[in-house]
Amino acid sequence: MGRGGGKFKRNRGGGRGGRGGGNRDDRGGHRPYQTFPEVVKENEKFENYYNDLLDLPEEERKEFWAALKRELPNSFRFCGSKGHALNVKRLLETRYIPEITRITHDGVLVDAPKPVPWYPDSLAWWMTTPKNVIRKFPPFSAFQKFLVSETSVGNISRQEVVSMIPPLLMDLRPGMIALDLCAAPGSKAAQLLEMIHRGEEARIRQVVQSFGGSVKTEDEQEDEAARLEADPSDDGRATGMLIANDADYKRSHMLIHQLKRLSSPNMIVTNHDATMYPPIRVANPEDPSKPKYLKFDRILADVPCSGDGTMRKNVNIWKDWSPGNALGLHLTQVRILVRALQMLKPGGRVVYSTCSMNPIENEAVIAAAIDRCGGPKTIEIVDCSDQLPLLKRKPGLKKWTVIGKTGRVWNSWQEVQDRTKLEEGSAAATAPSRLVESMFPLAEGGESSDLPLERCMRVYAHQQDTGGFFITALVKKAEFKARPEDAPKKLQTTLPATNGAVNGAEPGSPTKRKLEEVELEEPEVKKRKVSEEPAAAVAVLAPEVETAAEPVPAVQPESAAEVKASEPSTEAPKAETTLDASTTTTEPTNGTAASDPTTPKPAPQQPQPEKKKKQQGPYEEPFKFLSPDNDVIKSVTSFYKISPRFPTDRYMVRNALGEPAKAIYYTSALVRDILALNEGRGVKFIHGGVKMYVKQDSPSAEVCRWRIQSEGMPILHGYVGADRVVVLRSKETLRKLLVEMFPKIANGEWARLDEIGERVRDVGMGCCVLRVEPDGTDPDFAEHMALPLWKSFHSLNLMLPKEDRSAMLLRIFNDTTPLINMGLKKDEEKKEEEENGGDEVETKEEDEVMVDADADAEAEAQDEVKVSEAEAAVV
Ligand SMILES: C[S@@+](CC[C@H](N)C(=O)[O-])C[C@H]1O[C@@H](n2cnc3c(N)ncnc32)[C@H](O)[C@@H]1O
């Protein structure tokens, strides 16, 4: 995992987006000053609804409403690999907290930041300190600088406390394959990715040391995942994978931005509607003529919701709340959960969550999805009462009523049906719109009618001063054929459990087709036109907080007759909407796939124009893997003397020609296989791989033109030959390299660089690994790191973006000295920068500009989105 921050684009005034954005526009710029009227925190319908529904005792009810009317505490999480996160957290505890806890304001000790009691390893913190106190006292200002700096390089992530819960209930372990279906802006996906990489550094260290490598990292964590047996098959490297998906193209680029900071080769980002998430093809060595589709160990369905649990942040919910918001989302939520359960391996786990308190978006969705997926014999609600014991929670509801759009309360579906019959033929139809049967508690007598819904978890604002949240973990016990939404219940069948991916079958006659499609895990709702999908009903979140933006109700029927019409259409598939998993013998419509599903498809030499037309959203450059015999791969392997233990068959570029032009990326073996096997099948992959090498001018023909990129360094450095490694042990030498951008080495000036002086004088020109190996005597300088160092004729250059340099100076040295570019005159400076691949010393964005030929689609889209998580106002 990345250390010291990866590629966190500099805050360009990034606004908060969505609700609560204050005085900024959504591209991050300041708008002219305007004042907004205070939102009145009252809403009779809302209050009546939850008073009746939750039926809390009088005292508790008062606390519930009082908490919802208070401002939400700030919270943040230390992220990245566990060792790194613990190091950054230690600084907070030892450098800042002791000063802060001494401060008194108006005669009382101020409330200092505290760890969230139930979060593992105290890596999540929160604080309620008012802004005026933070501004007034220098220890708080210093602390704020630290938070801003560490957030900007990606070591700290602002995240609402309740939003941290779902990943903790996933039981996601190294080696597993996970899918986050609604992942943007990506705070939970980042937690999942950290879990997939858990223990990796320690495992790799064991392996590399066993074959004579010299890599060292911090002392081993007491952690099972750090033992090689936890994920042994790829020399300790993580073999698991996370696919993070979001239906919204722009938001999926926020997601990329957030996840790229973790520098993971085990992650793919896709851009699909989760209700019809496409089957992902995997190799089928047993029978290459039959396609096989990926099944997941873990799936997170953190679905779009009305977000009424977020009203402490999104005060506009007080005035905008209406029962219709939840009604418009229910069917989409059920479809997402059913699709998740279909794609799960037997024995696998789905965690479903919302930031809404409404049972129509919560318990009703759980019950409806279980009912459609074979009932309690195939899907079990996990009892999580022994998980996170310090987290206060309430059991899920078993009974609820449904409020129609007009405010009428309906006690049962029977009541709705009776009313509909009464209204039939009547001109003055007042019967309910938008209501469907699955919004109500399941009728008694059915096999799913007595589900243990009390195992669902509800977290309310007053219980521990958070937002409201709903979380449920489900385990799939056996394969099933999901009952189509519009089919009578008798279609439901249970299949014997199988492990892993499911093989495809030949499509049969039209009458047989429906069952076979389900068997093939085809997304049932693929039959609807994209435009009919309630994707427009998405309640999106502001980038840095768990907050719902405008919940736009789905287009739903309005009259009594339309109660029925609100159920999904069974319209024939539209060829252009999605790929078809049921076509086991027919190849995808663009015809680029080869007939052998296990071999990567030969790529067209140029992007296909028809393909561009079929894409929704901008064209994405293809992912093209390089042969280990590629000349560039051979030359970097030889220049850096990379151990044969490091794989050379996982390098890729992003251009249709498949030639290294500006950047070379590295992926895990599974990510490679998936990207290659699904090329041309219509799966919208929009990100994958870690940038490992970047091309630049070199001072002579012998010097490799491909420098190692800082984000690839943690993955590669243990395998680089000793010839290209410089070991640094002294803290002061590191400070010199950080403060001075181009420390001189010519004319004997190398001697100023203390213990590395002679080594940098002798090492060959070009890029090398600066391995920082503290001797362990200084707790502030304890973390082992590997950084790219470029040696030219005259000077050195630590190839880190300025933000990373400054953050490291603050973190390790508590030093805010401005960076210096010593004694260089303008033209000399320019020459020096050119020699040193100087783009890297400018800003992080430069680094992205440098790769535009390979990944321009991605970089441009990011520019457009201008993600705002780096917002400086952390507190
Ligand atoms: C609650 S937010 C997810 C928050 C995210 N899990 C996190 O922790 O940062 C819901 C997300 O679902 C996405 N979304 C809405 N409808 C969707 C659909 N049909 N399929 C996939 N994603 C969808 C929205 O764009 C939004 O980013």
The ligand as an SDF file (V2000), in Angstrom:
LIG
                    3D

 27 29  0  0  0  0  0  0  0  0999 V2000
  -24.5960    6.0560   -0.4550 C   0  0  0  0  0  0  0  0  0  0  0  0
  -23.6500    6.5010   -1.8340 S   0  0  0  0  0  0  0  0  0  0  0  0
  -22.2600    5.4640   -1.6520 C   0  0  0  0  0  0  0  0  0  0  0  0
  -21.2270    5.9370   -0.6780 C   0  0  0  0  0  0  0  0  0  0  0  0
  -19.9680    5.1190   -0.7510 C   0  0  0  0  0  0  0  0  0  0  0  0
  -20.2440    3.7180   -0.4900 N   0  0  0  0  0  0  0  0  0  0  0  0
  -18.9080    5.6040    0.2080 C   0  0  0  0  0  0  0  0  0  0  0  0
  -18.7390    5.0140    1.2550 O   0  0  0  0  0  0  0  0  0  0  0  0
  -18.2070    6.5660   -0.1160 O   0  0  0  0  0  0  0  0  0  0  0  0
  -24.5330    5.7880   -3.1020 C   0  0  0  0  0  0  0  0  0  0  0  0
  -23.8160    5.7640   -4.4290 C   0  0  0  0  0  0  0  0  0  0  0  0
  -24.5880    4.9460   -5.2790 O   0  0  0  0  0  0  0  0  0  0  0  0
  -24.4580    5.4230   -6.5860 C   0  0  0  0  0  0  0  0  0  0  0  0
  -25.6150    4.8540   -7.3080 N   0  0  0  0  0  0  0  0  0  0  0  0
  -26.8710    5.3010   -7.3990 C   0  0  0  0  0  0  0  0  0  0  0  0
  -27.6370    4.4550   -8.1210 N   0  0  0  0  0  0  0  0  0  0  0  0
  -26.8380    3.4470   -8.4730 C   0  0  0  0  0  0  0  0  0  0  0  0
  -27.0200    2.2690   -9.2290 C   0  0  0  0  0  0  0  0  0  0  0  0
  -28.2040    1.9510   -9.7410 N   0  0  0  0  0  0  0  0  0  0  0  0
  -25.9520    1.4740   -9.4000 N   0  0  0  0  0  0  0  0  0  0  0  0
  -24.7370    1.7740   -8.8800 C   0  0  0  0  0  0  0  0  0  0  0  0
  -24.5170    2.8780   -8.1700 N   0  0  0  0  0  0  0  0  0  0  0  0
  -25.5430    3.7000   -7.9640 C   0  0  0  0  0  0  0  0  0  0  0  0
  -24.4530    6.9210   -6.4310 C   0  0  0  0  0  0  0  0  0  0  0  0
  -23.8190    7.5330   -7.5300 O   0  0  0  0  0  0  0  0  0  0  0  0
  -23.7010    7.1080   -5.1310 C   0  0  0  0  0  0  0  0  0  0  0  0
  -22.3530    7.3580   -5.4070 O   0  0  0  0  0  0  0  0  0  0  0  0
  1  2  1  0
  2  3  1  0
  2 10  1  0
  3  4  1  0
  4  5  1  0
  5  6  1  0
  5  7  1  0
  7  8  2  0
  7  9  1  0
 10 11  1  0
 11 12  1  0
 11 26  1  0
 12 13  1  0
 13 14  1  0
 13 24  1  0
 14 15  1  0
 14 23  1  0
 15 16  2  0
 16 17  1  0
 17 18  1  0
 17 23  2  0
 18 19  1  0
 18 20  2  0
 20 21  1  0
 21 22  2  0
 22 23  1  0
 24 25  1  0
 24 26  1  0
 26 27  1  0
M  CHG  2   2   1   9  -1
M  END
$$$$
